[in-house]
Amino acid sequence: MEPSVGEGCGRWLPRLSQVTVDDVTAVAQKYLDPDKLVTIVVGDLDKIEASLAGLGLGERQLLTPAL
């Protein structure tokens, strides 16, 4: 019989709680290339545009739904 999702979480959650910020930083530096990252923001542009300006996310491309 296969373990339930809850049983699986019970095994990996304690290990996950041992992961440090330094661990995550080391893996990110090894595998992520900042020049190839894409940030996607979804929301009402009129409400969020001002708060996005200072984030340094790079060039904005506005995609609108095709109706």
Residue pairs with C-beta under 8 A, 6 or more apart in sequence:
3 11
39 57
39 58
41 48
41 52
41 57
45 62
52 60
